[in-house]
Amino acid sequence: MKQKEAGFTIIELAVALTLLAVAVFALAQLSLVSVNAQTRASLRTTAASLAKSYMEEIKTRDPSTLADESALAINEWGDSDSMAVFSRALEIDSLAANLTRVKVVIKYPQSEVPVVMENIIYTTTFN
């Protein structure tokens, strides 16, 4: 009688290693997706912050002096920088004699949808 030897066969070992490789690959992919999502969220948060701070700056200006501004490359602090990844534009529309719509548009990488912040400024004249 032959005695059965203890241990794994080559086929069992190959199947186990294949399953392990698939699991490791899936975890690596999940990690990449997670890092990508975090990067996109960080960029969008920075773009929203840039839009808000520029809108606050616009509110301090005299509405009669506001004019459209073409796209300007800015860094994450809102300063002009030709190598920056963010782009800021300002659109001004006169809705009525005393109403002005102000729109700040911030474009950023990894997104086709920019951050847009709109505000309507009402000006009164006192006699």
Backbone as CSV, one residue per row, in Angstrom:
resi,resn,N_x,N_y,N_z,CA_x,CA_y,CA_z,C_x,C_y,C_z
1,MET,0.811,-1.170,0.000,0.000,0.000,0.000,0.859,1.240,0.000
2,LYS,0.430,2.179,-0.830,1.137,3.461,-0.873,0.569,4.377,0.193
3,GLN,1.468,5.096,0.836,1.029,6.043,1.858,0.934,7.422,1.215
4,LYS,-0.168,8.148,1.459,-0.382,9.473,0.877,0.508,10.472,1.596
5,GLU,1.231,11.258,0.803,2.125,12.258,1.388,1.343,13.538,1.681
6,ALA,1.685,14.191,2.752,1.027,15.442,3.136,1.614,16.588,2.324
7,GLY,0.805,17.620,2.036,1.278,18.793,1.297,0.308,19.169,0.200
8,PHE,0.709,20.169,-0.554,-0.132,20.685,-1.635,0.404,20.220,-2.973
9,THR,-0.513,20.040,-3.903,-0.079,19.706,-5.254,0.228,21.006,-5.992
10,ILE,0.890,20.873,-7.100,1.230,22.038,-7.934,-0.042,22.755,-8.374
11,ILE,-1.071,22.034,-8.706,-2.321,22.648,-9.168,-2.960,23.447,-8.041
12,GLU,-2.996,22.917,-6.849,-3.566,23.645,-5.721,-2.782,24.922,-5.443
13,LEU,-1.477,24.828,-5.524,-0.624,25.986,-5.312,-0.852,27.053,-6.391
14,ALA,-0.960,26.638,-7.645,-1.194,27.582,-8.750,-2.546,28.289,-8.582
15,VAL,-3.576,27.555,-8.188,-4.899,28.154,-7.985,-4.849,29.157,-6.832
16,ALA,-4.193,28.800,-5.748,-4.093,29.702,-4.600,-3.337,30.974,-4.965
17,LEU,-2.233,30.847,-5.691,-1.456,32.019,-6.102,-2.240,32.895,-7.076
18,THR,-3.016,32.298,-7.951,-3.835,33.065,-8.891,-4.899,33.867,-8.138
19,LEU,-5.556,33.236,-7.184,-6.560,33.943,-6.382,-5.924,35.081,-5.588
20,LEU,-4.769,34.846,-5.040,-4.060,35.887,-4.297,-3.677,37.052,-5.209
21,ALA,-3.207,36.752,-6.417,-2.826,37.803,-7.373,-4.042,38.634,-7.786
22,VAL,-5.172,37.996,-7.995,-6.393,38.715,-8.367,-6.822,39.638,-7.226
23,ALA,-6.742,39.153,-6.006,-7.130,39.978,-4.856,-6.193,41.172,-4.698
24,VAL,-4.898,40.968,-4.845,-3.935,42.065,-4.729,-4.152,43.086,-5.844
25,PHE,-4.409,42.630,-7.065,-4.670,43.533,-8.184,-5.931,44.363,-7.927
26,ALA,-6.977,43.740,-7.391,-8.219,44.457,-7.100,-7.981,45.529,-6.027
27,LEU,-7.208,45.219,-5.017,-6.898,46.206,-3.981,-6.066,47.355,-4.539
28,ALA,-5.145,47.060,-5.437,-4.332,48.117,-6.054,-5.218,49.048,-6.890
29,GLN,-6.144,48.485,-7.655,-7.068,49.286,-8.458,-7.942,50.162,-7.567
30,LEU,-8.428,49.599,-6.474,-9.261,50.348,-5.543,-8.477,51.510,-4.943
31,SER,-7.232,51.268,-4.651,-6.381,52.319,-4.097,-6.196,53.448,-5.112
32,LEU,-5.972,53.117,-6.373,-5.816,54.138,-7.416,-7.093,54.952,-7.591
33,VAL,-8.225,54.289,-7.588,-9.507,54.992,-7.726,-9.716,55.930,-6.544
34,SER,-9.372,55.479,-5.356,-9.523,56.299,-4.160,-8.635,57.546,-4.210
35,VAL,-7.394,57.384,-4.623,-6.475,58.525,-4.721,-6.970,59.514,-5.778
36,ASN,-7.461,59.003,-6.900,-8.004,59.857,-7.962,-9.204,60.656,-7.466
37,ALA,-10.101,60.005,-6.756,-11.291,60.692,-6.235,-10.896,61.769,-5.223
38,GLN,-9.923,61.477,-4.391,-9.474,62.456,-3.403,-8.826,63.660,-4.082
39,THR,-8.061,63.424,-5.132,-7.425,64.517,-5.872,-8.480,65.408,-6.525
40,ARG,-9.477,64.793,-7.173,-10.542,65.566,-7.808,-11.326,66.373,-6.782
41,ALA,-11.615,65.783,-5.634,-12.350,66.487,-4.584,-11.537,67.667,-4.052
42,SER,-10.252,67.474,-3.900,-9.390,68.551,-3.414,-9.339,69.707,-4.414
43,LEU,-9.227,69.381,-5.700,-9.201,70.423,-6.732,-10.522,71.186,-6.769
44,ARG,-11.633,70.476,-6.660,-12.944,71.138,-6.701,-13.142,72.028,-5.477
45,THR,-12.695,71.570,-4.323,-12.801,72.377,-3.108,-11.970,73.650,-3.235
46,THR,-10.764,73.524,-3.773,-9.911,74.700,-3.973,-10.546,75.655,-4.975
47,ALA,-11.121,75.112,-6.061,-11.776,75.952,-7.066,-12.964,76.696,-6.461
48,ALA,-13.739,76.024,-5.628,-14.883,76.677,-4.978,-14.411,77.784,-4.035
49,SER,-13.331,77.529,-3.330,-12.776,78.542,-2.429,-12.272,79.757,-3.207
50,LEU,-11.628,79.504,-4.351,-11.154,80.604,-5.202,-12.324,81.436,-5.724
51,ALA,-13.392,80.759,-6.149,-14.566,81.472,-6.657,-15.191,82.331,-5.560
52,LYS,-15.316,81.781,-4.376,-15.927,82.511,-3.276,-15.094,83.726,-2.875
53,SER,-13.786,83.546,-2.766,-12.953,84.682,-2.339,-12.921,85.777,-3.405
54,TYR,-12.940,85.393,-4.695,-12.945,86.421,-5.739,-14.296,87.140,-5.770
55,MET,-15.375,86.404,-5.527,-16.695,87.034,-5.491,-16.752,88.040,-4.345
56,GLU,-16.184,87.701,-3.214,-16.156,88.643,-2.083,-15.343,89.884,-2.445
57,GLU,-14.255,89.693,-3.171,-13.459,90.849,-3.621,-14.261,91.712,-4.590
58,ILE,-15.004,91.088,-5.493,-15.822,91.818,-6.475,-16.891,92.651,-5.761
59,LYS,-17.464,92.114,-4.694,-18.516,92.830,-3.962,-18.025,94.146,-3.360
60,THR,-16.729,94.263,-3.132,-16.198,95.506,-2.550,-15.985,96.586,-3.608
61,ARG,-16.070,96.220,-4.877,-15.854,97.194,-5.958,-17.137,97.960,-6.268
62,ASP,-16.972,99.093,-6.899,-18.105,99.891,-7.370,-18.744,99.145,-8.545
63,PRO,-20.029,98.790,-8.464,-20.679,98.024,-9.531,-20.598,98.683,-10.908
64,SER,-20.542,100.011,-10.943,-20.484,100.689,-12.249,-19.141,100.501,-12.940
65,THR,-18.128,100.042,-12.220,-16.796,99.846,-12.824,-16.533,98.395,-13.210
66,LEU,-17.473,97.511,-12.931,-17.258,96.094,-13.232,-17.313,95.836,-14.732
67,ALA,-16.422,94.984,-15.202,-16.375,94.615,-16.616,-15.941,93.161,-16.729
68,ASP,-16.281,92.555,-17.865,-15.865,91.176,-18.109,-14.347,91.053,-18.028
69,GLU,-13.893,89.912,-17.529,-12.465,89.602,-17.501,-12.278,88.260,-18.199
70,SER,-11.364,88.232,-19.163,-11.103,86.968,-19.852,-10.373,86.018,-18.912
71,ALA,-10.265,84.762,-19.314,-9.650,83.730,-18.482,-8.219,84.113,-18.110
72,LEU,-7.925,83.959,-16.842,-6.611,84.279,-16.291,-6.131,83.066,-15.507
73,ALA,-4.919,82.606,-15.774,-4.348,81.477,-15.034,-3.990,81.942,-13.629
74,ILE,-4.502,81.217,-12.627,-4.225,81.569,-11.233,-3.777,80.324,-10.470
75,ASN,-3.029,80.555,-9.398,-2.609,79.431,-8.558,-3.647,79.197,-7.457
76,GLU,-3.353,78.285,-6.546,-4.337,77.925,-5.517,-4.585,79.021,-4.496
77,TRP,-3.818,80.102,-4.538,-4.042,81.244,-3.650,-4.755,82.392,-4.366
78,GLY,-5.053,82.219,-5.657,-5.755,83.243,-6.417,-4.849,84.248,-7.087
79,ASP,-3.529,84.040,-6.990,-2.575,84.956,-7.616,-2.333,84.564,-9.072
80,SER,-2.123,85.560,-9.912,-1.831,85.313,-11.322,-0.537,84.521,-11.447
81,ASP,-0.599,83.434,-12.222,0.557,82.556,-12.391,0.394,81.814,-13.704
82,SER,1.296,82.050,-14.647,1.161,81.444,-15.980,1.295,79.920,-15.946
83,MET,1.886,79.371,-14.901,2.063,77.922,-14.792,0.975,77.264,-13.927
84,ALA,-0.018,78.027,-13.527,-1.051,77.533,-12.610,-2.014,76.582,-13.309
85,VAL,-2.718,75.788,-12.508,-3.666,74.819,-13.054,-5.097,75.335,-13.057
86,PHE,-5.357,76.428,-12.362,-6.705,76.990,-12.316,-6.823,78.148,-13.295
87,SER,-8.045,78.381,-13.780,-8.319,79.484,-14.695,-9.559,80.211,-14.184
88,ARG,-9.466,81.547,-14.079,-10.577,82.344,-13.554,-11.054,83.338,-14.610
89,ALA,-12.367,83.425,-14.765,-12.960,84.406,-15.675,-14.108,85.098,-14.936
90,LEU,-14.407,86.307,-15.380,-15.492,87.080,-14.778,-16.433,87.517,-15.890
91,GLU,-17.728,87.279,-15.685,-18.745,87.676,-16.657,-19.722,88.627,-15.957
92,ILE,-19.941,89.763,-16.594,-20.843,90.785,-16.050,-21.993,90.985,-17.024
93,ASP,-23.223,90.899,-16.517,-24.416,91.132,-17.346,-25.295,92.162,-16.651
94,SER,-25.705,93.169,-17.402,-26.632,94.155,-16.865,-28.046,93.639,-17.093
95,LEU,-28.770,93.393,-16.013,-30.128,92.859,-16.116,-31.170,93.969,-16.191
96,ALA,-30.896,95.071,-15.527,-31.788,96.229,-15.516,-30.932,97.431,-15.132
97,ALA,-31.581,98.574,-15.026,-30.828,99.792,-14.719,-30.067,99.679,-13.404
98,ASN,-30.620,98.963,-12.441,-29.964,98.881,-11.136,-29.604,97.446,-10.725
99,LEU,-29.682,96.514,-11.670,-29.345,95.114,-11.385,-28.197,94.642,-12.273
100,THR,-27.198,94.045,-11.650,-26.050,93.514,-12.383,-25.788,92.089,-11.923
101,ARG,-25.701,91.178,-12.893,-25.350,89.792,-12.559,-23.839,89.638,-12.692
102,VAL,-23.213,89.101,-11.667,-21.770,88.857,-11.656,-21.565,87.350,-11.587
103,LYS,-20.773,86.819,-12.515,-20.514,85.382,-12.546,-19.006,85.149,-12.552
104,VAL,-18.528,84.411,-11.545,-17.123,84.014,-11.468,-17.060,82.554,-11.906
105,VAL,-16.193,82.258,-12.878,-16.039,80.903,-13.403,-14.602,80.447,-13.156
106,ILE,-14.453,79.326,-12.461,-13.146,78.746,-12.191,-13.083,77.388,-12.876
107,LYS,-12.143,77.254,-13.802,-11.904,75.962,-14.459,-10.667,75.339,-13.837
108,TYR,-10.669,74.015,-13.783,-9.550,73.306,-13.182,-9.365,71.963,-13.870
109,PRO,-8.189,71.351,-13.715,-7.917,70.094,-14.424,-8.739,68.940,-13.865
110,GLN,-8.843,67.885,-14.629,-9.556,66.659,-14.288,-11.059,66.868,-14.151
111,SER,-11.576,67.956,-14.730,-13.017,68.183,-14.702,-13.437,68.982,-15.933
112,GLU,-14.537,68.566,-16.515,-15.083,69.312,-17.648,-16.111,70.340,-17.181
113,VAL,-16.525,70.231,-15.925,-17.538,71.126,-15.371,-16.850,72.122,-14.438
114,PRO,-16.851,73.412,-14.791,-16.196,74.402,-13.930,-17.037,74.734,-12.699
115,VAL,-16.409,75.376,-11.747,-17.127,75.906,-10.594,-17.618,77.289,-10.996
116,VAL,-18.923,77.530,-10.860,-19.518,78.811,-11.241,-20.228,79.392,-10.020
117,MET,-19.909,80.631,-9.719,-20.577,81.323,-8.614,-21.212,82.595,-9.182
118,GLU,-22.505,82.739,-8.952,-23.231,83.903,-9.459,-23.777,84.728,-8.299
119,ASN,-23.846,86.023,-8.549,-24.401,86.940,-7.567,-25.086,88.073,-8.336
120,ILE,-26.177,88.548,-7.814,-26.859,89.682,-8.419,-26.690,90.876,-7.492
121,ILE,-26.161,91.952,-8.039,-25.908,93.150,-7.253,-26.975,94.189,-7.577
122,TYR,-27.596,94.684,-6.544,-28.623,95.717,-6.666,-28.014,97.035,-6.205
123,THR,-28.081,98.036,-7.054,-27.541,99.344,-6.676,-28.694,100.349,-6.591
124,THR,-28.611,101.187,-5.606,-29.638,102.209,-5.429,-28.986,103.583,-5.621
125,THR,-29.817,104.510,-6.028,-29.352,105.882,-6.145,-30.151,106.737,-5.189
126,PHE,-29.466,107.515,-4.408,-30.138,108.415,-3.461,-30.005,109.849,-3.983
127,ASN,-31.095,110.568,-3.933,-31.103,111.969,-4.383,-31.153,112.913,-3.220
